[in-house]
Amino acid sequence: MHVAEVGKRFSIEKARKAQLLLSKKIIFKDVLPREIRYVAGVDVAYAGDLAIGAAAVLDYATLNLVESQTAICKTSFPYIPTLLSFREVPPSILCIKRLKIPPDVFLVDGHGFAHPYRCGFASHLGIVLGKPTIGVAKSKLVGDFEEFKDKDFVYLRHNGEVIGAVLKTVKDRKPVYVSVGHMVSLGTAVKIVRHCIRNGNNPEPVRKAHQIATEKKWKVSN
């Protein structure tokens, strides 16, 4: 069975095993062009039993939107914490395939390596696509971190292992949790997310993807 699909016999136990196997395939070094031209945000919204994937491609230098696509499909997997990738990868793949401008890196609304089974949505999507991905989440699943003091980011650790970074993007606002998805180093992931901050504490590509997915959701619902 392809890891992007969920069959009738696909159990939670099998999903956990798939995550562990996928985590071994994550590439933690930069496989990026020398100059990043386009960065994409990916998000998924839900309307009843429908999943709405959205991809927003931005010019990396200006952070202006240059293309967006959405795709709708039946939700094929129930809501189970830590197994969201099996629910969100299918609609994401559908809308990404519609893009005419190929992004150099994807910022995904979810975790990558900073996951109990070391393979969240961002890593799962990156491995399926074979493209660089970065996880950007609003809350943590696992791990602990020290005080920021005079730094804008600190490492997120779990069981003695660095699994991501906690980035303070706006003063007096909650930080974001950055982790390697696939084909990018953690240091580069933090730099890219930091560069993409414009309005608020969410990076612009993810913010735009969320906005587009939400707008599509309301159209579908009404």
Residue pairs with C-beta under 8 A, 6 or more apart in sequence:
1 7
1 10
3 18
3 22
3 89
3 124
3 127
3 128
4 89
4 90
4 93
4 128
5 76
5 90
6 76
6 77
6 86
6 90
10 77
10 86
12 80
12 83
15 80
15 83
15 86
16 83
16 117
19 83
19 85
19 115
19 117
19 118
19 119
19 124
20 117
20 118
20 119
22 119
22 123
22 124
22 127
23 113
23 117
23 118
23 119
23 123
25 127
25 182
26 112
26 113
26 118
26 119
26 123
26 126
26 127
26 180
26 181
26 182
27 182
27 183
28 113
28 180
28 184
28 185
28 186
29 183
29 184
29 185
30 132
30 183
30 184
30 185
30 188
31 132
31 183
31 184
32 104
32 105
32 132
32 183
32 184
32 188
33 104
36 60
36 104
36 105
36 192
37 59
37 60
37 61
37 104
38 57
38 58
38 59
38 60
38 66
38 101
38 102
38 103
38 104
39 57
39 58
39 60
39 103
39 104
39 105
39 106
39 107
39 192
39 196
39 205
40 55
40 56
40 57
40 58
40 96
40 99
40 103
40 105
40 106
40 107
40 205
40 209
41 55
41 56
41 58
41 106
41 107
41 108
41 109
41 203
41 204
41 205
41 206
41 207
41 208
41 209
41 210
42 53
42 54
42 55
42 92
42 96
42 106
42 107
42 108
42 109
42 125
42 206
42 209
43 53
43 54
43 109
43 206
43 209
43 210
43 212
43 213
44 51
44 52
44 53
44 54
44 87
44 88
44 91
44 92
44 109
44 213
45 51
45 52
45 54
45 210
45 213
45 214
45 216
45 217
46 52
46 75
46 217
47 217
47 220
47 221
48 221
49 74
49 75
50 72
50 73
50 74
50 75
50 220
51 72
51 73
51 74
51 75
51 76
51 87
51 88
51 90
51 91
52 70
52 71
52 72
52 91
52 213
52 216
52 217
52 220
53 70
53 71
53 72
53 73
53 88
53 90
53 91
53 92
53 93
53 94
53 95
53 96
53 213
54 68
54 69
54 70
54 95
54 209
54 210
54 212
54 213
54 216
55 68
55 69
55 70
55 92
55 95
55 96
55 98
55 99
55 103
55 106
55 209
56 65
56 67
56 68
56 205
56 208
56 209
56 211
56 212
57 65
57 66
57 67
57 68
57 99
57 101
57 103
57 205
58 64
58 65
58 66
58 196
58 204
58 205
58 208
59 66
60 104
60 195
63 196
63 198
63 204
63 205
65 208
66 101
67 99
67 100
67 101
68 208
68 209
68 212
69 95
69 96
69 98
69 99
70 95
70 212
70 213
70 216
71 91
71 94
71 95
71 97
71 98
72 91
72 216
72 220
73 90
73 91
73 94
75 87
76 86
76 87
76 90
77 83
77 86
77 87
78 87
79 87
80 87
82 115
82 116
82 117
82 120
82 141
84 110
84 120
84 121
85 110
85 119
85 120
85 121
85 123
85 124
85 125
86 124
88 110
88 121
88 125
89 121
89 124
89 125
89 128
92 108
92 125
93 125
93 128
93 129
96 106
96 129
103 131
104 132
105 131
105 132
105 133
105 134
105 184
105 192
106 122
106 125
106 126
106 129
106 131
106 132
106 133
106 134
106 181
107 133
107 134
107 136
107 192
107 193
107 196
107 203
107 205
107 206
108 121
108 122
108 125
108 126
108 133
108 134
108 135
108 136
108 181
108 206
109 121
109 136
109 137
109 206
109 209
109 210
110 120
110 121
110 122
110 135
110 136
110 137
111 120
111 121
111 122
111 135
111 137
111 141
111 164
111 177
111 179
112 119
112 120
112 121
112 122
112 123
112 126
112 133
112 134
112 135
112 164
112 179
112 180
112 181
112 182
113 119
113 120
113 123
113 135
113 163
113 164
113 179
113 180
113 181
114 120
114 135
114 137
114 140
114 141
114 142
114 143
114 156
114 158
114 163
114 164
114 177
114 179
115 123
115 141
115 142
115 163
115 179
116 141
116 142
118 163
119 127
120 135
120 137
120 141
120 179
121 135
122 133
122 134
122 135
122 136
122 179
122 181
122 182
123 133
123 135
123 180
123 181
123 182
125 133
125 181
125 182
126 132
126 133
126 181
126 182
126 183
127 182
131 182
131 183
132 181
132 182
132 183
132 184
133 181
133 182
133 183
133 184
134 178
134 179
134 180
134 181
134 184
134 189
134 192
134 193
135 164
135 177
135 178
135 179
135 180
135 181
136 176
136 177
136 178
136 193
136 202
136 203
136 206
137 176
137 177
137 179
138 174
138 176
138 177
138 202
139 177
140 156
140 166
140 177
142 158
142 163
143 156
143 157
143 158
143 163
143 164
144 156
144 157
144 158
145 154
145 155
145 156
145 157
145 166
146 154
146 155
147 154
148 154
148 166
148 168
152 167
152 168
152 169
152 194
153 165
153 166
153 167
153 168
153 175
153 178
153 190
153 194
154 165
154 166
155 162
155 164
155 165
155 166
156 162
156 163
156 164
156 165
156 166
156 177
156 179
157 163
162 186
163 179
164 177
164 178
164 179
164 180
164 186
165 177
165 178
165 179
165 186
165 189
165 190
166 175
166 176
166 177
166 178
167 175
167 176
167 177
167 178
167 190
167 193
167 194
168 175
169 175
169 176
169 193
169 194
169 197
169 200
169 201
169 202
169 203
170 197
170 200
170 201
173 200
173 201
174 201
175 201
176 193
176 201
176 202
176 203
178 186
178 189
178 190
178 193
179 186
179 189
180 186
180 189
181 189
184 192
193 203
196 203
196 204
196 205
196 206
197 203
197 204
198 204
199 207
200 207
202 210
